[in-house]
Amino acid sequence: MENVLRYYEFTDFFKDTSGAFSNNEICYTILNEEHFLIFEKVEEQYNLYVSKYKSEKEVGKQVPLILEIVVTNYDKSLPEHRIALRQYLG
């Protein structure tokens, strides 16, 4: 998983304080100035979301304006999970 996060330039994991991710650790990568892909780490499981915030500074601190689950329990060995991630990141 570490290679996936590094390849797509996700941030390091940090604790969500917005409550949107149940105070779990999250990391994100920027799609554009308002849209972000976020991985939520729940124990050893990763959930992938697409989200919208007013700015990058709000990620993990404010509840997102839009939050949609893309993949639950992301598994890099599953082609459909890799395809879902590449849909957003090319």
N, C-alpha and C positions, 0 to 999 in steps of 0.2 A: 504494500500500500504506500509505503514511503516513496517509492520510485514514481508512482502515479502522481502523488502530491507535488513532488519536486518537478516532474516533467511539465505539469500544467501550472506551475508557479503559484500554488496555494500558499497562503501564509502559514506560519507556525500555528499550532493549536493554542487557543486561549479560552478562558472560561466565559461563557455567555452570561451576561448579567441582565439581559432584557426579559428573561422568562420565556421567550419564544421557543427556546430549545431546552426547556426544563433545567436551566443552569448547567447543562453539559458543556463539554469542550467543543469548540467549533474552529474551523479554518475556512478561508474563502479565497476565491480568485475573482478578478474583475472581468465582467463581460463588457460593460460600458460604465459611464459615470453614475448610473442609477441601478444597474442590474448586476447581481453577483451569484456565483455558484457557491454553495456552502456545504461542507461536509460536517455533519454532527457525529461526534464520537460518543457512543453509548456502550460502555465497557469495551468489548473488543469488536463491536459492530459499528459500521459507518452508514449513515443515511445521507443521501445527496438531495439537495434542494436547489431550486432557483428562487431568487428573491429580488425584491425591489426596495430600495431605501432612498431617502432624499440625498444622501451622500455617503461616501465610504466611512466617514467618521462615526456613523450610526450603527454600523454592523457590530452585532454583539452587545450593543448598549441600549438600543431602542427596538421596539417591536417593528418588524418590517411592514411596509405598506402592502406588499404581496409576498406570500410564501407558498410555494407549491412543492410537494414531494416529487422527485424525479425517480429515485431508486431507493427502496428500503433494503437494508442489509446489503450494501454494495459489495460485490465480489469480483475482483479484477480478472478472475479466470473465466467469467461468464461473458461470452460475446455480446449479449444483449445489454449488459451493464456498461461495457466499454463503448458500445455504440451510443447509448443514452448520454454518456459523458461527452463523446465527440460531437454529438448533435449541437451542443452549445459552444464547444471550444475548437471545433474544426480539425 
